[in-house]
Amino acid sequence: MESLWLEYAWALLILIGLEGLLSADNALVLAVIAKHLPKDHKKRAINYGIILAFVFRFIALFAISFIANVWQIQAIGAAYLLYLGLKHVIQARFGKENENIHKEDEKESAGKGFWPTVGKIALADLAFAIDSILAAVALALGLPDSPLDDFGGMDGGQFIVILLGGIAGLVLIKYAATWFVQLLDKRPALETTAYAIVAWVGVKLAVITLSHEDIGVLDHHFPHSTAWTVIFYGVLVGIALMGWFAPGKKQSLENGKS
């Protein structure tokens, strides 16, 4: 029995670390979506975003079987994150007029865009809730059955592991979002990198969708394989490192021209 609970404790630690990574992505989205708002509105929008993340993750927790079995839900989340990320990356990368367009959008959003911004945050939170729960379920279902009664359509011990991991993730979102807002204020060029990461998480959800039993484009076990895990986090770290080191050069060139 002791070995069983040790295995559960180890799985919980791993899940908290995984939720920390997913929460960092979620917090990053909160920061970049709310970036254009005035300071007081920005804080309110992020607080609403954290509340919405809390609500969506708990709804997802009690709808595990639905989310895991209905590939359309996963596809919608993937499509939204890909749209959100690629739209901003493409705008930042191509066309000289995009900077002026972006500035005009920011001015308009700063005055009138609070609730539309909260709406965008809600959609992003929903997509990340799906990603978070699917990752947690994949880990928890690998655990042996516990002596606890079933709850939420699954073993009670496994459900508790997912619940505690989700709560830890939400706590991390709170602190990570504040840090990312401060970071983006100091290094605004990181915004494009943030959206690239959002798009890459969308690719992850797309892979999960394509490996669904009803789709069958990819092997059902591929999203949880060691190979894909290494590829996903390798690319994620690569994007983050490129964004971290690239902005300084860009800013120095702009300063040199001025």
C-alpha positions in Angstrom: 0.0 0.0 0.0 2.9 2.4 0.8 4.4 1.8 -2.6 1.0 2.6 -4.2 0.8 6.0 -2.5 4.5 6.7 -3.2 3.7 6.2 -6.9 0.7 8.5 -6.6 2.9 11.2 -4.9 5.5 10.9 -7.6 2.9 11.2 -10.3 1.5 14.3 -8.5 4.9 16.0 -8.5 5.4 15.3 -12.2 1.9 16.6 -12.9 2.5 19.8 -10.9 5.7 20.4 -13.0 3.7 19.7 -16.2 0.9 22.0 -15.1 3.5 24.6 -14.3 4.7 24.5 -18.0 1.1 24.7 -19.3 0.2 27.4 -16.8 3.2 29.4 -18.0 1.8 29.3 -21.5 -1.7 30.2 -20.3 -0.2 33.1 -18.2 1.7 34.3 -21.2 -1.5 34.4 -23.3 -3.2 36.5 -20.5 -0.2 38.9 -20.6 0.0 39.4 -24.3 -3.8 39.7 -24.9 -4.2 42.2 -22.1 -0.9 44.1 -23.0 -2.6 46.9 -24.9 -5.0 47.9 -22.1 -4.4 50.7 -19.6 -2.7 49.6 -16.4 -5.8 49.5 -14.2 -7.8 47.7 -17.0 -4.9 45.3 -17.6 -4.9 44.2 -14.0 -8.7 43.7 -14.0 -8.6 41.7 -17.3 -5.9 39.4 -16.0 -7.8 38.8 -12.8 -10.9 38.0 -14.8 -8.7 35.7 -16.9 -7.4 33.8 -13.9 -11.0 33.4 -12.6 -12.1 32.1 -16.0 -9.1 29.7 -16.1 -10.2 28.4 -12.7 -13.8 28.0 -13.9 -13.0 26.3 -17.2 -10.5 23.9 -15.7 -12.9 22.7 -13.1 -15.7 22.4 -15.7 -13.2 20.4 -17.8 -12.3 18.3 -14.8 -15.9 17.2 -14.4 -16.3 16.7 -18.1 -13.1 14.5 -18.6 -14.8 11.8 -20.6 -16.6 14.3 -22.9 -13.4 16.2 -23.7 -11.3 13.0 -24.1 -13.9 11.4 -26.5 -15.2 14.4 -28.6 -12.5 15.3 -31.0 -14.4 18.4 -32.3 -13.8 20.1 -28.9 -10.1 19.4 -29.1 -10.1 20.7 -32.7 -11.8 23.9 -31.8 -9.2 24.6 -29.1 -6.3 23.8 -31.5 -7.8 26.0 -34.3 -8.2 29.0 -31.9 -4.7 28.8 -30.5 -3.2 28.5 -34.0 -5.3 31.4 -35.3 -4.4 33.6 -32.3 -0.7 32.8 -32.5 -0.1 32.8 -36.3 -2.2 35.9 -36.9 0.1 38.0 -34.7 3.3 36.3 -35.9 2.5 36.9 -39.6 1.5 40.5 -38.9 4.8 41.1 -37.1 6.9 39.3 -39.8 5.4 40.6 -43.0 4.5 44.0 -44.3 5.8 47.4 -43.3 2.4 48.8 -42.6 1.7 46.3 -39.9 3.4 48.3 -37.1 1.1 51.3 -37.8 -1.9 49.1 -38.0 -0.9 47.4 -34.7 -0.5 50.8 -33.0 -3.9 52.0 -34.2 -5.4 48.8 -32.9 -3.8 49.3 -29.6 -5.1 52.9 -29.3 -8.7 51.7 -30.1 -8.4 48.8 -27.8 -7.1 50.9 -25.0 -10.2 53.0 -25.0 -12.9 50.6 -25.9 -11.6 47.0 -25.9 -11.9 45.8 -22.3 -14.7 43.3 -22.7 -13.6 42.1 -26.2 -10.2 41.5 -24.6 -11.8 39.5 -21.7 -13.7 37.5 -24.4 -10.4 36.6 -26.2 -8.9 35.6 -22.8 -11.9 33.4 -22.1 -11.5 31.6 -25.5 -7.8 31.1 -24.8 -8.5 29.9 -21.3 -10.9 27.3 -22.6 -8.4 26.0 -25.1 -5.7 25.7 -22.4 -8.1 24.0 -20.1 -8.7 21.3 -22.7 -4.9 20.9 -23.1 -4.3 20.8 -19.4 -6.9 18.2 -18.6 -6.0 16.0 -21.5 -2.3 16.0 -20.3 -3.3 15.3 -16.7 -5.7 12.5 -17.7 -2.9 10.9 -19.8 -0.6 10.8 -16.8 -3.2 9.8 -14.2 -4.7 6.9 -16.2 -1.3 5.3 -16.1 -1.5 4.9 -12.3 -2.8 1.7 -10.7 -6.3 1.8 -9.2 -6.5 3.1 -5.7 -8.7 1.8 -2.8 -10.8 4.9 -3.1 -14.3 4.9 -4.7 -14.8 6.1 -8.2 -15.5 9.8 -8.7 -16.2 11.7 -11.9 -16.2 8.6 -14.0 -12.7 7.5 -13.0 -10.8 6.1 -10.0 -11.0 8.3 -7.0 -7.2 8.4 -6.4 -6.6 9.3 -10.0 -9.2 12.0 -9.9 -7.6 13.5 -6.8 -4.2 13.6 -8.5 -5.7 15.5 -11.4 -7.6 17.9 -9.1 -4.5 18.7 -7.0 -2.4 19.2 -10.1 -5.0 21.5 -11.6 -5.2 23.6 -8.4 -1.4 23.9 -8.4 -1.5 25.0 -12.0 -4.0 27.8 -11.3 -1.9 29.1 -8.4 1.1 29.2 -10.8 -0.9 31.1 -13.4 -1.6 33.8 -10.8 2.1 34.5 -10.2 3.3 33.8 -13.7 0.8 36.2 -15.3 2.0 39.1 -13.2 5.6 38.3 -14.0 5.0 38.0 -17.7 3.2 41.4 -17.8 6.2 43.0 -16.2 8.5 41.2 -18.6 6.5 42.3 -21.7 6.6 45.9 -20.5 10.4 45.8 -20.2 10.9 43.7 -23.4 8.0 44.4 -25.7 9.6 42.6 -28.6 9.0 39.3 -26.8 5.3 39.6 -27.7 5.9 38.0 -31.1 7.7 35.1 -29.4 4.8 34.7 -26.9 2.4 34.3 -29.8 4.7 31.9 -31.5 4.6 29.7 -28.4 0.8 30.0 -28.3 0.7 28.7 -31.9 3.0 25.8 -31.0 0.7 24.8 -28.2 -2.1 24.9 -30.8 0.0 22.4 -32.8 0.1 20.2 -29.8 -3.7 20.2 -29.5 -3.9 19.5 -33.2 -1.7 16.5 -32.8 -4.0 15.2 -30.1 -7.0 15.7 -32.4 -5.3 13.9 -35.3 -4.5 11.0 -33.1 -8.1 10.6 -31.8 -9.5 7.2 -32.5 -12.2 8.6 -34.7 -9.7 10.5 -36.9 -6.8 8.0 -36.9 -4.4 10.2 -38.9 -1.7 9.7 -36.2 -1.2 6.8 -33.9 -3.4 7.0 -30.8 -0.4 6.8 -28.5 1.8 9.3 -30.4 0.8 12.5 -28.4 2.0 10.8 -25.2 5.1 9.2 -26.6 8.6 10.1 -25.5 9.6 11.2 -29.0 6.7 13.7 -29.3 7.3 15.0 -25.8 11.0 15.7 -26.5 10.1 17.3 -29.8 7.4 19.5 -28.3 9.3 20.8 -25.3 12.5 21.1 -27.4 10.8 23.4 -29.9 9.1 25.3 -27.1 12.4 26.0 -25.4 14.0 26.8 -28.7 11.3 29.4 -29.5 11.7 30.9 -26.0 15.5 31.2 -26.3 15.3 32.7 -29.8 12.8 35.3 -28.6 14.8 36.1 -25.5 18.1 36.8 -27.3 16.7 38.3 -30.5 14.9 41.4 -29.1 18.0 43.1 -27.7 19.6 43.1 -31.2 16.5 44.5 -32.7 16.2 47.3 -30.2 19.8 48.2 -30.5 19.5 48.6 -34.3 16.4 50.8 -33.8 18.3 52.9 -31.3 21.2 53.2 -33.7 18.9 54.5 -36.5 17.4 57.1 -34.2 
